[in-house]
Amino acid sequence: MYVLDKGGKKAVKRSISLGRKNPLYFEVLDGLQPGEQVITSSYENFGDKEVLSF
C-alpha cells in the first residue's frame, strides 16, 4: 500500500494487514492510522519503487 504524506507530495510504500472485504470496502487491521490517505489505483506502473514523488 502506498500512503501519502501529510503534504501530498510523496507516497511511501508500507505493508498493511487486511481483514474482511467486499467490492466497496476493506477492513484494515494493521499498518494505517486514522486519517491517513492511500493510493487505491493500480500499482502496475510503479514497479518496485519504495517512494513516489508528485
mmCIF file as Biopython writes it, N, C-alpha, C and O atoms, coordinates in Angstrom:
data_model
#
loop_
_atom_site.group_PDB
_atom_site.id
_atom_site.type_symbol
_atom_site.label_atom_id
_atom_site.label_alt_id
_atom_site.label_comp_id
_atom_site.label_asym_id
_atom_site.label_entity_id
_atom_site.label_seq_id
_atom_site.pdbx_PDB_ins_code
_atom_site.Cartn_x
_atom_site.Cartn_y
_atom_site.Cartn_z
_atom_site.occupancy
_atom_site.B_iso_or_equiv
_atom_site.auth_seq_id
_atom_site.auth_asym_id
_atom_site.pdbx_PDB_model_num
ATOM 1   N N  . MET A ? 1  ? 0.854   -1.152 0.000   1.0 0.0 1  A 1 
ATOM 2   C CA . MET A ? 1  ? 0.000   0.000  0.000   1.0 0.0 1  A 1 
ATOM 3   C C  . MET A ? 1  ? 0.906   1.222  0.000   1.0 0.0 1  A 1 
ATOM 4   O O  . MET A ? 1  ? 1.890   1.262  0.738   1.0 0.0 1  A 1 
ATOM 5   N N  . TYR A ? 2  ? 0.586   2.221  -0.819  1.0 0.0 2  A 1 
ATOM 6   C CA . TYR A ? 2  ? 1.293   3.498  -0.799  1.0 0.0 2  A 1 
ATOM 7   C C  . TYR A ? 2  ? 0.485   4.488  0.031   1.0 0.0 2  A 1 
ATOM 8   O O  . TYR A ? 2  ? -0.697  4.715  -0.228  1.0 0.0 2  A 1 
ATOM 9   N N  . VAL A ? 3  ? 1.139   5.075  1.031   1.0 0.0 3  A 1 
ATOM 10  C CA . VAL A ? 3  ? 0.495   6.004  1.944   1.0 0.0 3  A 1 
ATOM 11  C C  . VAL A ? 3  ? 1.038   7.406  1.669   1.0 0.0 3  A 1 
ATOM 12  O O  . VAL A ? 3  ? 2.251   7.617  1.661   1.0 0.0 3  A 1 
ATOM 13  N N  . LEU A ? 4  ? 0.135   8.362  1.444   1.0 0.0 4  A 1 
ATOM 14  C CA . LEU A ? 4  ? 0.531   9.742  1.170   1.0 0.0 4  A 1 
ATOM 15  C C  . LEU A ? 4  ? 1.035   10.432 2.423   1.0 0.0 4  A 1 
ATOM 16  O O  . LEU A ? 4  ? 0.530   10.201 3.522   1.0 0.0 4  A 1 
ATOM 17  N N  . ASP A ? 5  ? 2.055   11.299 2.241   1.0 0.0 5  A 1 
ATOM 18  C CA . ASP A ? 5  ? 2.489   12.110 3.379   1.0 0.0 5  A 1 
ATOM 19  C C  . ASP A ? 5  ? 1.475   13.228 3.592   1.0 0.0 5  A 1 
ATOM 20  O O  . ASP A ? 5  ? 0.578   13.418 2.770   1.0 0.0 5  A 1 
ATOM 21  N N  . LYS A ? 6  ? 1.610   13.961 4.679   1.0 0.0 6  A 1 
ATOM 22  C CA . LYS A ? 6  ? 0.624   14.992 5.026   1.0 0.0 6  A 1 
ATOM 23  C C  . LYS A ? 6  ? 0.535   16.101 3.992   1.0 0.0 6  A 1 
ATOM 24  O O  . LYS A ? 6  ? -0.530  16.693 3.814   1.0 0.0 6  A 1 
ATOM 25  N N  . GLY A ? 7  ? 1.633   16.392 3.307   1.0 0.0 7  A 1 
ATOM 26  C CA . GLY A ? 7  ? 1.628   17.440 2.292   1.0 0.0 7  A 1 
ATOM 27  C C  . GLY A ? 7  ? 1.132   16.972 0.933   1.0 0.0 7  A 1 
ATOM 28  O O  . GLY A ? 7  ? 0.880   17.792 0.050   1.0 0.0 7  A 1 
ATOM 29  N N  . GLY A ? 8  ? 0.989   15.660 0.757   1.0 0.0 8  A 1 
ATOM 30  C CA . GLY A ? 8  ? 0.517   15.116 -0.511  1.0 0.0 8  A 1 
ATOM 31  C C  . GLY A ? 8  ? 1.551   15.179 -1.618  1.0 0.0 8  A 1 
ATOM 32  O O  . GLY A ? 8  ? 1.202   15.059 -2.793  1.0 0.0 8  A 1 
ATOM 33  N N  . LYS A ? 9  ? 2.813   15.364 -1.268  1.0 0.0 9  A 1 
ATOM 34  C CA . LYS A ? 9  ? 3.869   15.493 -2.277  1.0 0.0 9  A 1 
ATOM 35  C C  . LYS A ? 9  ? 4.592   14.178 -2.552  1.0 0.0 9  A 1 
ATOM 36  O O  . LYS A ? 9  ? 5.289   14.058 -3.560  1.0 0.0 9  A 1 
ATOM 37  N N  . LYS A ? 10 ? 4.437   13.191 -1.671  1.0 0.0 10 A 1 
ATOM 38  C CA . LYS A ? 10 ? 5.039   11.882 -1.901  1.0 0.0 10 A 1 
ATOM 39  C C  . LYS A ? 10 ? 4.206   10.809 -1.217  1.0 0.0 10 A 1 
ATOM 40  O O  . LYS A ? 10 ? 3.399   11.085 -0.329  1.0 0.0 10 A 1 
ATOM 41  N N  . ALA A ? 11 ? 4.429   9.585  -1.657  1.0 0.0 11 A 1 
ATOM 42  C CA . ALA A ? 11 ? 3.767   8.427  -1.071  1.0 0.0 11 A 1 
ATOM 43  C C  . ALA A ? 11 ? 4.830   7.371  -0.789  1.0 0.0 11 A 1 
ATOM 44  O O  . ALA A ? 11 ? 5.715   7.136  -1.611  1.0 0.0 11 A 1 
ATOM 45  N N  . VAL A ? 12 ? 4.738   6.745  0.366   1.0 0.0 12 A 1 
ATOM 46  C CA . VAL A ? 12 ? 5.715   5.746  0.793   1.0 0.0 12 A 1 
ATOM 47  C C  . VAL A ? 12 ? 5.037   4.384  0.852   1.0 0.0 12 A 1 
ATOM 48  O O  . VAL A ? 12 ? 3.923   4.250  1.357   1.0 0.0 12 A 1 
ATOM 49  N N  . LYS A ? 13 ? 5.730   3.376  0.326   1.0 0.0 13 A 1 
ATOM 50  C CA . LYS A ? 13 ? 5.202   2.016  0.339   1.0 0.0 13 A 1 
ATOM 51  C C  . LYS A ? 13 ? 5.243   1.473  1.761   1.0 0.0 13 A 1 
ATOM 52  O O  . LYS A ? 13 ? 6.240   1.624  2.468   1.0 0.0 13 A 1 
ATOM 53  N N  . ARG A ? 14 ? 4.142   0.839  2.172   1.0 0.0 14 A 1 
ATOM 54  C CA . ARG A ? 14 ? 4.033   0.326  3.536   1.0 0.0 14 A 1 
ATOM 55  C C  . ARG A ? 14 ? 3.222   -0.972 3.520   1.0 0.0 14 A 1 
ATOM 56  O O  . ARG A ? 14 ? 2.275   -1.110 2.746   1.0 0.0 14 A 1 
ATOM 57  N N  . SER A ? 15 ? 3.590   -1.896 4.360   1.0 0.0 15 A 1 
ATOM 58  C CA . SER A ? 15 ? 2.829   -3.142 4.496   1.0 0.0 15 A 1 
ATOM 59  C C  . SER A ? 15 ? 1.639   -2.907 5.416   1.0 0.0 15 A 1 
ATOM 60  O O  . SER A ? 15 ? 1.754   -2.238 6.443   1.0 0.0 15 A 1 
ATOM 61  N N  . ILE A ? 16 ? 0.503   -3.464 5.035   1.0 0.0 16 A 1 
ATOM 62  C CA . ILE A ? 16 ? -0.693  -3.384 5.870   1.0 0.0 16 A 1 
ATOM 63  C C  . ILE A ? 16 ? -1.308  -4.778 5.962   1.0 0.0 16 A 1 
ATOM 64  O O  . ILE A ? 16 ? -0.992  -5.656 5.159   1.0 0.0 16 A 1 
ATOM 65  N N  . SER A ? 17 ? -2.173  -4.976 6.928   1.0 0.0 17 A 1 
ATOM 66  C CA . SER A ? 17 ? -2.907  -6.233 7.074   1.0 0.0 17 A 1 
ATOM 67  C C  . SER A ? 17 ? -4.389  -5.947 6.855   1.0 0.0 17 A 1 
ATOM 68  O O  . SER A ? 17 ? -4.956  -5.041 7.466   1.0 0.0 17 A 1 
ATOM 69  N N  . LEU A ? 18 ? -5.009  -6.733 5.972   1.0 0.0 18 A 1 
ATOM 70  C CA . LEU A ? 18 ? -6.430  -6.569 5.685   1.0 0.0 18 A 1 
ATOM 71  C C  . LEU A ? 18 ? -7.225  -7.696 6.304   1.0 0.0 18 A 1 
ATOM 72  O O  . LEU A ? 18 ? -6.745  -8.822 6.435   1.0 0.0 18 A 1 
ATOM 73  N N  . GLY A ? 19 ? -8.440  -7.377 6.679   1.0 0.0 19 A 1 
ATOM 74  C CA . GLY A ? 19 ? -9.372  -8.365 7.210   1.0 0.0 19 A 1 
ATOM 75  C C  . GLY A ? 19 ? -10.466 -8.610 6.191   1.0 0.0 19 A 1 
ATOM 76  O O  . GLY A ? 19 ? -10.196 -9.006 5.058   1.0 0.0 19 A 1 
ATOM 77  N N  . ARG A ? 20 ? -11.696 -8.373 6.596   1.0 0.0 20 A 1 
ATOM 78  C CA . ARG A ? 20 ? -12.843 -8.584 5.717   1.0 0.0 20 A 1 
ATOM 79  C C  . ARG A ? 20 ? -12.839 -7.565 4.593   1.0 0.0 20 A 1 
ATOM 80  O O  . ARG A ? 20 ? -12.327 -6.456 4.742   1.0 0.0 20 A 1 
ATOM 81  N N  . LYS A ? 21 ? -13.418 -7.957 3.462   1.0 0.0 21 A 1 
ATOM 82  C CA . LYS A ? 21 ? -13.540 -7.035 2.332   1.0 0.0 21 A 1 
ATOM 83  C C  . LYS A ? 21 ? -14.753 -7.404 1.495   1.0 0.0 21 A 1 
ATOM 84  O O  . LYS A ? 21 ? -15.213 -8.546 1.484   1.0 0.0 21 A 1 
ATOM 85  N N  . ASN A ? 22 ? -15.253 -6.395 0.794   1.0 0.0 22 A 1 
ATOM 86  C CA . ASN A ? 22 ? -16.325 -6.581 -0.166  1.0 0.0 22 A 1 
ATOM 87  C C  . ASN A ? 22 ? -16.006 -5.665 -1.342  1.0 0.0 22 A 1 
ATOM 88  O O  . ASN A ? 22 ? -14.968 -5.003 -1.306  1.0 0.0 22 A 1 
ATOM 89  N N  . PRO A ? 23 ? -16.829 -5.587 -2.375  1.0 0.0 23 A 1 
ATOM 90  C CA . PRO A ? 23 ? -16.484 -4.758 -3.532  1.0 0.0 23 A 1 
ATOM 91  C C  . PRO A ? 23 ? -16.278 -3.267 -3.227  1.0 0.0 23 A 1 
ATOM 92  O O  . PRO A ? 23 ? -15.647 -2.565 -4.017  1.0 0.0 23 A 1 
ATOM 93  N N  . LEU A ? 24 ? -16.797 -2.776 -2.103  1.0 0.0 24 A 1 
ATOM 94  C CA . LEU A ? 24 ? -16.690 -1.343 -1.794  1.0 0.0 24 A 1 
ATOM 95  C C  . LEU A ? 24 ? -15.722 -1.016 -0.666  1.0 0.0 24 A 1 
ATOM 96  O O  . LEU A ? 24 ? -15.182 0.090  -0.627  1.0 0.0 24 A 1 
ATOM 97  N N  . TYR A ? 25 ? -15.488 -1.947 0.252   1.0 0.0 25 A 1 
ATOM 98  C CA . TYR A ? 25 ? -14.716 -1.636 1.459   1.0 0.0 25 A 1 
ATOM 99  C C  . TYR A ? 25 ? -13.713 -2.728 1.803   1.0 0.0 25 A 1 
ATOM 100 O O  . TYR A ? 25 ? -13.908 -3.902 1.489   1.0 0.0 25 A 1 
ATOM 101 N N  . PHE A ? 26 ? -12.634 -2.308 2.458   1.0 0.0 26 A 1 
ATOM 102 C CA . PHE A ? 26 ? -11.637 -3.222 3.024   1.0 0.0 26 A 1 
ATOM 103 C C  . PHE A ? 26 ? -11.503 -2.905 4.505   1.0 0.0 26 A 1 
ATOM 104 O O  . PHE A ? 26 ? -11.481 -1.735 4.888   1.0 0.0 26 A 1 
ATOM 105 N N  . GLU A ? 27 ? -11.417 -3.914 5.326   1.0 0.0 27 A 1 
ATOM 106 C CA . GLU A ? 27 ? -11.154 -3.725 6.743   1.0 0.0 27 A 1 
ATOM 107 C C  . GLU A ? 27 ? -9.641  -3.742 6.937   1.0 0.0 27 A 1 
ATOM 108 O O  . GLU A ? 27 ? -8.991  -4.740 6.626   1.0 0.0 27 A 1 
ATOM 109 N N  . VAL A ? 28 ? -9.075  -2.651 7.449   1.0 0.0 28 A 1 
ATOM 110 C CA . VAL A ? 28 ? -7.640  -2.566 7.701   1.0 0.0 28 A 1 
ATOM 111 C C  . VAL A ? 28 ? -7.396  -2.944 9.155   1.0 0.0 28 A 1 
ATOM 112 O O  . VAL A ? 28 ? -7.898  -2.290 10.069  1.0 0.0 28 A 1 
ATOM 113 N N  . LEU A ? 29 ? -6.622  -4.004 9.360   1.0 0.0 29 A 1 
ATOM 114 C CA . LEU A ? 29 ? -6.348  -4.495 10.701  1.0 0.0 29 A 1 
ATOM 115 C C  . LEU A ? 29 ? -5.089  -3.879 11.298  1.0 0.0 29 A 1 
ATOM 116 O O  . LEU A ? 29 ? -5.004  -3.684 12.510  1.0 0.0 29 A 1 
ATOM 117 N N  . ASP A ? 30 ? -4.105  -3.573 10.445  1.0 0.0 30 A 1 
ATOM 118 C CA . ASP A ? 30 ? -2.832  -3.063 10.939  1.0 0.0 30 A 1 
ATOM 119 C C  . ASP A ? 30 ? -2.094  -2.347 9.818   1.0 0.0 30 A 1 
ATOM 120 O O  . ASP A ? 30 ? -2.210  -2.723 8.652   1.0 0.0 30 A 1 
ATOM 121 N N  . GLY A ? 31 ? -1.332  -1.313 10.174  1.0 0.0 31 A 1 
ATOM 122 C CA . GLY A ? 31 ? -0.462  -0.646 9.220   1.0 0.0 31 A 1 
ATOM 123 C C  . GLY A ? 31 ? -0.877  0.752  8.823   1.0 0.0 31 A 1 
ATOM 124 O O  . GLY A ? 31 ? -0.102  1.455  8.175   1.0 0.0 31 A 1 
ATOM 125 N N  . LEU A ? 32 ? -2.078  1.185  9.190   1.0 0.0 32 A 1 
ATOM 126 C CA . LEU A ? 32 ? -2.550  2.540  8.896   1.0 0.0 32 A 1 
ATOM 127 C C  . LEU A ? 32 ? -3.079  3.191  10.165  1.0 0.0 32 A 1 
ATOM 128 O O  . LEU A ? 32 ? -3.567  2.522  11.077  1.0 0.0 32 A 1 
ATOM 129 N N  . GLN A ? 33 ? -2.969  4.508  10.197  1.0 0.0 33 A 1 
ATOM 130 C CA . GLN A ? 33 ? -3.527  5.289  11.296  1.0 0.0 33 A 1 
ATOM 131 C C  . GLN A ? 33 ? -4.776  6.011  10.790  1.0 0.0 33 A 1 
ATOM 132 O O  . GLN A ? 33 ? -4.875  6.286  9.594   1.0 0.0 33 A 1 
ATOM 133 N N  . PRO A ? 34 ? -5.720  6.320  11.659  1.0 0.0 34 A 1 
ATOM 134 C CA . PRO A ? 34 ? -6.924  7.050  11.234  1.0 0.0 34 A 1 
ATOM 135 C C  . PRO A ? 34 ? -6.544  8.362  10.532  1.0 0.0 34 A 1 
ATOM 136 O O  . PRO A ? 34 ? -5.696  9.117  11.008  1.0 0.0 34 A 1 
ATOM 137 N N  . GLY A ? 35 ? -7.185  8.606  9.406   1.0 0.0 35 A 1 
ATOM 138 C CA . GLY A ? 35 ? -6.963  9.838  8.657   1.0 0.0 35 A 1 
ATOM 139 C C  . GLY A ? 35 ? -5.891  9.750  7.589   1.0 0.0 35 A 1 
ATOM 140 O O  . GLY A ? 35 ? -5.802  10.643 6.747   1.0 0.0 35 A 1 
ATOM 141 N N  . GLU A ? 36 ? -5.064  8.696  7.592   1.0 0.0 36 A 1 
ATOM 142 C CA . GLU A ? 36 ? -4.048  8.575  6.551   1.0 0.0 36 A 1 
ATOM 143 C C  . GLU A ? 36 ? -4.716  8.279  5.216   1.0 0.0 36 A 1 
ATOM 144 O O  . GLU A ? 36 ? -5.728  7.580  5.152   1.0 0.0 36 A 1 
ATOM 145 N N  . GLN A ? 37 ? -4.133  8.825  4.149   1.0 0.0 37 A 1 
ATOM 146 C CA . GLN A ? 37 ? -4.670  8.626  2.810   1.0 0.0 37 A 1 
ATOM 147 C C  . GLN A ? 37 ? -3.767  7.683  2.035   1.0 0.0 37 A 1 
ATOM 148 O O  . GLN A ? 37 ? -2.545  7.705  2.186   1.0 0.0 37 A 1 
ATOM 149 N N  . VAL A ? 38 ? -4.390  6.847  1.196   1.0 0.0 38 A 1 
ATOM 150 C CA . VAL A ? 38 ? -3.652  5.851  0.435   1.0 0.0 38 A 1 
ATOM 151 C C  . VAL A ? 38 ? -3.978  5.971  -1.051  1.0 0.0 38 A 1 
ATOM 152 O O  . VAL A ? 38 ? -4.984  6.571  -1.430  1.0 0.0 38 A 1 
ATOM 153 N N  . ILE A ? 39 ? -3.128  5.402  -1.873  1.0 0.0 39 A 1 
ATOM 154 C CA . ILE A ? 39 ? -3.380  5.321  -3.310  1.0 0.0 39 A 1 
ATOM 155 C C  . ILE A ? 39 ? -4.111  4.019  -3.564  1.0 0.0 39 A 1 
ATOM 156 O O  . ILE A ? 39 ? -3.649  2.949  -3.168  1.0 0.0 39 A 1 
ATOM 157 N N  . THR A ? 40 ? -5.258  4.112  -4.228  1.0 0.0 40 A 1 
ATOM 158 C CA . THR A ? 40 ? -6.070  2.917  -4.460  1.0 0.0 40 A 1 
ATOM 159 C C  . THR A ? 40 ? -6.070  2.464  -5.911  1.0 0.0 40 A 1 
ATOM 160 O O  . THR A ? 40 ? -6.688  1.449  -6.231  1.0 0.0 40 A 1 
ATOM 161 N N  . SER A ? 41 ? -5.397  3.186  -6.796  1.0 0.0 41 A 1 
ATOM 162 C CA . SER A ? 41 ? -5.351  2.783  -8.199  1.0 0.0 41 A 1 
ATOM 163 C C  . SER A ? 41 ? -4.356  1.635  -8.374  1.0 0.0 41 A 1 
ATOM 164 O O  . SER A ? 41 ? -3.674  1.248  -7.425  1.0 0.0 41 A 1 
ATOM 165 N N  . SER A ? 42 ? -4.278  1.106  -9.565  1.0 0.0 42 A 1 
ATOM 166 C CA . SER A ? 42 ? -3.338  0.028  -9.865  1.0 0.0 42 A 1 
ATOM 167 C C  . SER A ? 42 ? -1.900  0.478  -9.621  1.0 0.0 42 A 1 
ATOM 168 O O  . SER A ? 42 ? -1.541  1.617  -9.919  1.0 0.0 42 A 1 
ATOM 169 N N  . TYR A ? 43 ? -1.091  -0.410 -9.084  1.0 0.0 43 A 1 
ATOM 170 C CA . TYR A ? 43 ? 0.317   -0.107 -8.812  1.0 0.0 43 A 1 
ATOM 171 C C  . TYR A ? 43 ? 1.221   -0.605 -9.940  1.0 0.0 43 A 1 
ATOM 172 O O  . TYR A ? 43 ? 2.444   -0.546 -9.822  1.0 0.0 43 A 1 
ATOM 173 N N  . GLU A ? 44 ? 0.639   -1.087 -11.017 1.0 0.0 44 A 1 
ATOM 174 C CA . GLU A ? 44 ? 1.378   -1.707 -12.121 1.0 0.0 44 A 1 
ATOM 175 C C  . GLU A ? 44 ? 2.492   -0.816 -12.665 1.0 0.0 44 A 1 
ATOM 176 O O  . GLU A ? 44 ? 3.579   -1.310 -12.963 1.0 0.0 44 A 1 
ATOM 177 N N  . ASN A ? 45 ? 2.246   0.474  -12.799 1.0 0.0 45 A 1 
ATOM 178 C CA . ASN A ? 45 ? 3.236   1.389  -13.378 1.0 0.0 45 A 1 
ATOM 179 C C  . ASN A ? 45 ? 4.289   1.862  -12.384 1.0 0.0 45 A 1 
ATOM 180 O O  . ASN A ? 45 ? 5.234   2.545  -12.777 1.0 0.0 45 A 1 
ATOM 181 N N  . PHE A ? 46 ? 4.149   1.519  -11.106 1.0 0.0 46 A 1 
ATOM 182 C CA . PHE A ? 46 ? 5.074   1.993  -10.073 1.0 0.0 46 A 1 
ATOM 183 C C  . PHE A ? 46 ? 6.307   1.122  -9.959  1.0 0.0 46 A 1 
ATOM 184 O O  . PHE A ? 46 ? 7.300   1.543  -9.366  1.0 0.0 46 A 1 
ATOM 185 N N  . GLY A ? 47 ? 6.271   -0.091 -10.515 1.0 0.0 47 A 1 
ATOM 186 C CA . GLY A ? 47 ? 7.409   -1.011 -10.416 1.0 0.0 47 A 1 
ATOM 187 C C  . GLY A ? 47 ? 7.682   -1.368 -8.967  1.0 0.0 47 A 1 
ATOM 188 O O  . GLY A ? 47 ? 6.756   -1.627 -8.199  1.0 0.0 47 A 1 
ATOM 189 N N  . ASP A ? 48 ? 8.967   -1.382 -8.589  1.0 0.0 48 A 1 
ATOM 190 C CA . ASP A ? 48 ? 9.338   -1.748 -7.224  1.0 0.0 48 A 1 
ATOM 191 C C  . ASP A ? 48 ? 9.764   -0.529 -6.390  1.0 0.0 48 A 1 
ATOM 192 O O  . ASP A ? 48 ? 10.487  -0.663 -5.403  1.0 0.0 48 A 1 
ATOM 193 N N  . LYS A ? 49 ? 9.311   0.644  -6.796  1.0 0.0 49 A 1 
ATOM 194 C CA . LYS A ? 49 ? 9.669   1.880  -6.075  1.0 0.0 49 A 1 
ATOM 195 C C  . LYS A ? 49 ? 9.105   1.867  -4.657  1.0 0.0 49 A 1 
ATOM 196 O O  . LYS A ? 49 ? 7.966   1.461  -4.428  1.0 0.0 49 A 1 
ATOM 197 N N  . GLU A ? 50 ? 9.926   2.318  -3.715  1.0 0.0 50 A 1 
ATOM 198 C CA . GLU A ? 50 ? 9.507   2.420  -2.320  1.0 0.0 50 A 1 
ATOM 199 C C  . GLU A ? 50 ? 8.860   3.768  -2.021  1.0 0.0 50 A 1 
ATOM 200 O O  . GLU A ? 50 ? 8.028   3.872  -1.120  1.0 0.0 50 A 1 
ATOM 201 N N  . VAL A ? 51 ? 9.247   4.818  -2.786  1.0 0.0 51 A 1 
ATOM 202 C CA . VAL A ? 51 ? 8.716   6.156  -2.591  1.0 0.0 51 A 1 
ATOM 203 C C  . VAL A ? 51 ? 8.322   6.735  -3.939  1.0 0.0 51 A 1 
ATOM 204 O O  . VAL A ? 51 ? 9.072   6.642  -4.911  1.0 0.0 51 A 1 
ATOM 205 N N  . LEU A ? 52 ? 7.135   7.335  -3.991  1.0 0.0 52 A 1 
ATOM 206 C CA . LEU A ? 52 ? 6.662   8.026  -5.193  1.0 0.0 52 A 1 
ATOM 207 C C  . LEU A ? 52 ? 6.638   9.512  -4.904  1.0 0.0 52 A 1 
ATOM 208 O O  . LEU A ? 52 ? 6.131   9.936  -3.866  1.0 0.0 52 A 1 
ATOM 209 N N  . SER A ? 53 ? 7.184   10.313 -5.816  1.0 0.0 53 A 1 
ATOM 210 C CA . SER A ? 53 ? 7.165   11.777 -5.666  1.0 0.0 53 A 1 
ATOM 211 C C  . SER A ? 53 ? 6.216   12.364 -6.684  1.0 0.0 53 A 1 
ATOM 212 O O  . SER A ? 53 ? 6.171   11.917 -7.831  1.0 0.0 53 A 1 
ATOM 213 N N  . PHE A ? 54 ? 5.450   13.371 -6.268  1.0 0.0 54 A 1 
ATOM 214 C CA . PHE A ? 54 ? 4.485   14.017 -7.157  1.0 0.0 54 A 1 
ATOM 215 C C  . PHE A ? 54 ? 4.863   15.449 -7.407  1.0 0.0 54 A 1 
ATOM 216 O O  . PHE A ? 54 ? 4.165   16.155 -8.135  1.0 0.0 54 A 1 
#
